[in-house]
Amino acid sequence: MPSASSPTSPSRVPGALHRIAGWLPVEVDRRVRVFAWLSFVAEVLIIGTGGAVRLTGSGLGCPTWPRCTADSLVNTPEMGIHGVIEFGNRTLTGLVGILALAVVVLVWRMRHERRVLFVLSLVVLVGIVAQAIVGGITVLTGLNPFIVGFHYVASVSLVAVCAAFLVRMYQPAGPRTLAAPRWFAGLVHATTAVLALTIVFGVLTTGAGPHSGDEDSIRNGFDAQVLEHVHAWPGYALFVLTLIVVVLAWRLRLPVRRWATALLAVELVQIAVGLYQARNGLPELAVGTHMVLAALAAATMTVVVLRLKQPAVSGWQAATRETASARG
């Protein structure tokens, strides 16, 4: 039996746990900020590597799940570059999960005072686990385009949740008040809905196109050329709505004006890439870039929506009150 002074003694365990708990931050500090940003970057990066899996025809590089093959947990030399790409993407999922777990642990002691941060971190962690399972189902169903599409939409959603964590991380705890007119907030929410619609039609368009992830996998059966046009309609509507949001935000000097401008910039690049890929036979690099830009657009839109509210009295409300007081 271990002695009382042994490092493995049960009496030492509570003390060790207490020291670990004491090391955890009680408020947002540099450790939380660093790991939150790393988690966000990793979530975006895995969309890029997931796109590489599909665009290089490596979707079944590891033909089974959770093992890479029936006899090997990892890829083998006989599987070639497709096995390397697919297994590399699976490995990155583990890194993304570790970073998400680190964020959960780091906000543990502030789970009551900063409940929103704790809940968002849990959503990301649970979502990554669910995504790993969905990824396995994707492989086991031979890259069913609808499951692949759901896999991508879920990944974009996790990027948006990570962006929400970043926004709330830099804001103090406490009640938040609307920092813009209600009609403007409604316009922003409508723009968000159009962005979601654009992403969904983009997923359907990709599911009908040539980049299936494997030459033997089925497509969703829709006409890809027709869907390209249908996908473009909400895309252009999104651009017009965002332009209106930007103009109004600057005229009213609302706190979302700079982020709305950033969203417009992302959309302009996205439109340019979309037109280029449509007119040049869907080159793989352009398609992959288009996928990542969609995730960044969703993240930026999340920031715009969350910054409609401020922890304290907003500039717009303060100006309104000052004007009303002067007139009164």
C-alpha positions as CSV (number, residue, x, y, z in Angstrom):
1,M,0.0,0.0,0.0
2,P,1.2,3.5,-0.7
3,S,2.4,5.5,2.3
4,A,0.7,8.6,3.5
5,S,3.4,10.7,1.9
6,S,3.2,8.9,-1.4
7,P,2.2,11.1,-4.4
8,T,-0.4,8.5,-5.2
9,S,-2.0,8.6,-1.8
10,P,-5.8,9.4,-2.0
11,S,-5.3,12.1,0.6
12,R,-3.1,13.9,-1.9
13,V,-5.7,13.9,-4.6
14,P,-8.1,16.5,-3.1
15,G,-5.2,18.8,-2.5
16,A,-4.0,18.4,-6.1
17,L,-7.5,19.1,-7.4
18,H,-7.8,22.1,-5.1
19,R,-4.5,23.5,-6.5
20,I,-5.7,22.9,-10.1
21,A,-9.0,24.6,-9.3
22,G,-7.2,27.5,-7.7
23,W,-5.1,27.9,-10.9
24,L,-8.3,28.4,-13.0
25,P,-9.2,32.0,-13.7
26,V,-12.2,33.6,-11.9
27,E,-12.5,36.2,-14.7
28,V,-11.6,36.4,-18.3
29,D,-7.9,36.7,-18.6
30,R,-5.2,36.1,-21.2
31,R,-5.5,32.3,-21.0
32,V,-9.2,32.4,-21.8
33,R,-8.7,34.8,-24.6
34,V,-5.9,32.8,-26.2
35,F,-7.7,29.4,-26.1
36,A,-11.0,31.0,-27.2
37,W,-9.3,32.4,-30.3
38,L,-7.4,29.2,-31.0
39,S,-10.7,27.3,-30.8
40,F,-12.3,29.7,-33.3
41,V,-9.4,29.5,-35.7
42,A,-9.4,25.7,-35.4
43,E,-13.1,25.5,-36.2
44,V,-12.5,27.6,-39.3
45,L,-9.5,25.6,-40.3
46,I,-11.3,22.2,-40.0
47,I,-13.9,23.5,-42.5
48,G,-10.9,24.2,-44.9
49,T,-9.5,20.7,-44.3
50,G,-12.9,19.1,-44.6
51,G,-13.3,20.9,-48.0
52,A,-9.9,19.6,-49.0
53,V,-11.1,16.0,-48.2
54,R,-14.0,16.5,-50.5
55,L,-12.3,18.4,-53.3
56,T,-9.5,16.0,-53.6
57,G,-11.8,13.0,-53.8
58,S,-10.5,11.8,-50.4
59,G,-13.9,11.4,-48.7
60,L,-13.5,7.7,-48.5
61,G,-9.7,7.8,-48.0
62,C,-10.5,6.1,-44.7
63,P,-13.3,3.8,-45.9
64,T,-14.7,3.0,-42.4
65,W,-15.2,4.6,-39.0
66,P,-14.1,5.0,-36.2
67,R,-11.1,3.1,-37.5
68,C,-9.4,4.2,-40.8
69,T,-9.7,0.6,-42.1
70,A,-11.2,-2.5,-40.7
71,D,-7.7,-3.5,-39.4
72,S,-6.0,-0.2,-38.7
73,L,-6.8,2.8,-36.6
74,V,-4.6,5.0,-38.8
75,N,-4.0,5.3,-42.5
76,T,-1.6,2.9,-44.1
77,P,1.0,3.6,-46.9
78,E,-1.1,1.5,-49.3
79,M,-4.0,4.0,-49.0
80,G,-1.9,6.8,-50.6
81,I,-2.5,10.5,-50.4
82,H,-6.3,10.1,-50.0
83,G,-5.8,8.2,-46.8
84,V,-3.4,10.9,-45.5
85,I,-5.8,13.7,-46.3
86,E,-8.8,12.0,-44.7
87,F,-7.0,10.8,-41.6
88,G,-5.4,14.2,-41.2
89,N,-8.8,15.8,-41.1
90,R,-9.9,13.2,-38.5
91,T,-6.8,14.0,-36.4
92,L,-7.6,17.7,-36.6
93,T,-11.0,16.9,-35.1
94,G,-9.2,15.7,-32.0
95,L,-7.2,18.9,-31.7
96,V,-10.4,21.0,-32.1
97,G,-12.0,18.9,-29.3
98,I,-9.0,19.4,-27.0
99,L,-9.1,23.2,-27.5
100,A,-12.9,23.3,-26.9
101,L,-12.4,21.2,-23.7
102,A,-9.7,23.6,-22.6
103,V,-12.1,26.6,-22.9
104,V,-14.7,24.7,-20.9
105,V,-12.2,24.0,-18.1
106,L,-10.9,27.6,-18.1
107,V,-14.4,29.1,-17.7
108,W,-15.4,26.5,-15.1
109,R,-14.9,28.8,-12.0
110,M,-16.8,31.6,-13.6
111,R,-19.7,29.4,-14.7
112,H,-22.2,31.2,-12.4
113,E,-21.0,34.8,-13.0
114,R,-20.4,34.3,-16.7
115,R,-23.0,31.7,-17.4
116,V,-23.3,32.6,-21.1
117,L,-19.6,31.9,-21.7
118,F,-19.9,28.6,-19.9
119,V,-23.0,27.5,-21.9
120,L,-21.4,28.6,-25.2
121,S,-18.2,26.7,-24.5
122,L,-20.3,23.6,-23.7
123,V,-22.3,23.9,-26.9
124,V,-19.0,24.0,-28.9
125,L,-17.6,20.9,-27.0
126,V,-20.8,18.9,-27.4
127,G,-21.2,20.0,-31.0
128,I,-17.7,18.7,-31.8
129,V,-18.5,15.3,-30.4
130,A,-21.7,15.2,-32.3
131,Q,-19.9,16.3,-35.5
132,A,-17.4,13.5,-35.1
133,I,-20.3,11.0,-35.0
134,V,-22.0,12.7,-38.0
135,G,-18.7,12.5,-39.9
136,G,-18.6,8.8,-39.2
137,I,-22.2,8.4,-40.5
138,T,-21.1,10.3,-43.6
139,V,-18.4,7.7,-44.3
140,L,-20.6,4.8,-43.5
141,T,-23.3,6.0,-45.8
142,G,-20.9,6.4,-48.7
143,L,-20.8,10.2,-48.6
144,N,-24.6,10.8,-48.8
145,P,-24.8,14.4,-50.1
146,F,-27.5,15.4,-47.6
147,I,-25.5,14.2,-44.6
148,V,-22.4,15.8,-46.0
149,G,-24.4,19.0,-46.4
150,F,-25.7,18.8,-42.8
151,H,-22.1,18.2,-41.7
152,Y,-21.0,21.4,-43.3
153,V,-23.9,23.5,-42.0
154,A,-23.2,22.2,-38.4
155,S,-19.6,23.2,-38.8
156,V,-20.6,26.7,-39.9
157,S,-22.9,26.8,-36.9
158,L,-20.1,25.9,-34.5
159,V,-17.9,28.7,-36.0
160,A,-20.8,31.1,-35.3
161,V,-21.0,29.9,-31.7
162,C,-17.3,30.4,-31.3
163,A,-17.7,33.9,-32.6
164,A,-20.5,34.5,-30.1
165,F,-18.2,33.4,-27.3
166,L,-15.5,35.9,-28.5
167,V,-18.0,38.7,-28.5
168,R,-19.4,38.0,-25.0
169,M,-15.9,37.3,-23.7
170,Y,-14.9,41.0,-24.4
171,Q,-18.1,42.3,-22.8
172,P,-18.6,42.6,-19.1
173,A,-21.2,40.5,-17.3
174,G,-24.7,41.9,-16.6
175,P,-27.8,42.9,-18.4
176,R,-27.7,44.1,-21.9
177,T,-29.8,46.7,-23.6
178,L,-30.7,47.3,-27.2
179,A,-28.2,49.7,-28.8
180,A,-30.1,50.4,-32.0
181,P,-33.7,51.2,-33.1
182,R,-35.9,48.1,-33.0
183,W,-36.7,48.4,-36.7
184,F,-32.9,48.4,-37.5
185,A,-32.5,45.3,-35.3
186,G,-35.4,43.6,-37.3
187,L,-33.6,44.5,-40.5
188,V,-30.4,42.9,-39.3
189,H,-32.2,39.7,-38.2
190,A,-33.9,39.6,-41.7
191,T,-30.5,39.8,-43.3
192,T,-29.3,37.0,-41.1
193,A,-32.1,34.8,-42.3
194,V,-31.2,35.5,-45.9
195,L,-27.6,34.6,-45.1
196,A,-28.8,31.3,-43.7
197,L,-30.9,30.7,-46.8
198,T,-27.9,31.5,-49.0
199,I,-25.7,28.9,-47.2
200,V,-28.4,26.2,-47.4
201,F,-28.8,26.7,-51.2
202,G,-25.0,26.7,-51.6
203,V,-24.9,23.4,-49.8
204,L,-27.6,22.0,-52.1
205,T,-25.7,23.3,-55.1
206,T,-22.5,21.7,-54.1
207,G,-24.3,18.4,-53.4
208,A,-25.5,18.4,-57.0
209,G,-22.1,19.4,-58.5
210,P,-19.0,17.4,-59.4
211,H,-17.2,17.6,-56.1
212,S,-18.7,14.6,-54.3
213,G,-15.6,13.5,-52.3
214,D,-15.4,10.2,-54.2
215,E,-16.0,9.3,-57.8
216,D,-18.4,6.6,-56.8
217,S,-20.6,8.6,-54.4
218,I,-24.1,9.6,-55.3
219,R,-25.3,13.2,-55.9
220,N,-28.5,14.7,-54.5
221,G,-30.3,14.5,-57.9
222,F,-31.0,18.2,-58.4
223,D,-30.0,20.2,-61.5
224,A,-26.7,21.9,-60.6
225,Q,-27.0,24.6,-63.2
226,V,-30.5,25.6,-62.0
227,L,-29.4,25.6,-58.4
228,E,-26.4,27.8,-59.2
229,H,-28.9,30.5,-60.2
230,V,-31.3,29.8,-57.3
231,H,-28.3,30.0,-55.0
232,A,-27.3,33.4,-56.5
233,W,-30.7,35.0,-55.9
234,P,-30.5,35.1,-52.0
235,G,-26.8,35.9,-52.3
236,Y,-27.5,39.1,-54.2
237,A,-30.4,39.9,-51.9
238,L,-28.0,39.4,-49.0
239,F,-25.6,41.9,-50.5
240,V,-28.3,44.5,-51.0
241,L,-29.6,44.1,-47.5
242,T,-26.1,44.3,-46.0
243,L,-25.4,47.4,-48.0
244,I,-28.5,49.0,-46.6
245,V,-27.5,47.9,-43.1
246,V,-24.1,49.5,-43.5
247,V,-25.4,52.8,-44.8
248,L,-28.0,53.1,-42.0
249,A,-25.5,52.0,-39.3
250,W,-23.1,54.8,-40.3
251,R,-25.8,57.4,-40.7
252,L,-27.1,56.6,-37.2
253,R,-23.6,56.0,-35.8
254,L,-24.6,52.7,-34.4
255,P,-22.0,50.4,-32.6
256,V,-22.4,47.8,-35.3
257,R,-21.3,50.0,-38.2
258,R,-17.7,48.7,-38.4
259,W,-18.6,45.1,-38.1
260,A,-21.4,45.6,-40.7
261,T,-18.8,47.0,-43.0
262,A,-16.6,44.0,-42.4
263,L,-19.5,41.8,-43.3
264,L,-20.0,43.7,-46.5
265,A,-16.4,43.2,-47.4
266,V,-16.5,39.5,-46.8
267,E,-19.6,39.2,-49.0
268,L,-17.9,41.2,-51.8
269,V,-15.0,38.7,-51.8
270,Q,-17.5,35.8,-51.6
271,I,-19.4,37.1,-54.6
272,A,-16.2,37.5,-56.6
273,V,-15.1,34.0,-55.8
274,G,-18.5,32.6,-56.5
275,L,-18.6,34.3,-59.9
276,Y,-15.1,33.1,-60.7
277,Q,-15.7,29.5,-59.8
278,A,-19.0,29.4,-61.7
279,R,-17.4,30.7,-64.9
280,N,-14.2,28.6,-64.7
281,G,-15.6,25.1,-64.2
282,L,-15.6,25.0,-60.4
283,P,-11.8,24.9,-59.7
284,E,-11.1,23.1,-56.4
285,L,-9.2,25.9,-54.7
286,A,-12.0,28.4,-55.5
287,V,-14.7,26.1,-54.2
288,G,-12.7,25.5,-51.0
289,T,-12.2,29.3,-50.5
290,H,-15.9,29.8,-51.1
291,M,-16.7,27.3,-48.3
292,V,-14.4,29.0,-45.8
293,L,-15.7,32.5,-46.7
294,A,-19.3,31.3,-46.0
295,A,-18.2,30.4,-42.5
296,L,-16.4,33.7,-42.0
297,A,-19.6,35.5,-43.2
298,A,-21.6,33.6,-40.6
299,A,-19.2,34.5,-37.9
300,T,-19.2,38.2,-38.8
301,M,-22.9,38.2,-39.0
302,T,-23.0,36.7,-35.5
303,V,-20.9,39.6,-34.2
304,V,-23.2,42.2,-35.9
305,V,-26.3,40.6,-34.3
306,L,-24.8,40.4,-30.8
307,R,-23.5,43.9,-30.9
308,L,-27.0,45.2,-31.4
309,K,-27.1,45.0,-27.6
310,Q,-24.6,46.6,-25.3
311,P,-23.9,45.9,-21.6
312,A,-24.5,49.5,-20.7
313,V,-26.5,52.4,-22.2
314,S,-25.7,52.5,-25.8
315,G,-24.5,55.5,-27.7
316,W,-27.7,55.6,-29.8
317,Q,-29.9,55.5,-26.7
318,A,-27.7,58.1,-24.9
319,A,-27.9,60.4,-27.9
320,T,-31.7,59.9,-28.1
321,R,-32.1,60.7,-24.4
322,E,-29.9,63.8,-24.7
323,T,-31.9,65.1,-27.7
324,A,-35.2,64.5,-25.9
325,S,-33.9,66.2,-22.7
326,A,-32.7,69.2,-24.8
327,R,-36.1,69.5,-26.5
328,G,-37.9,69.1,-23.2
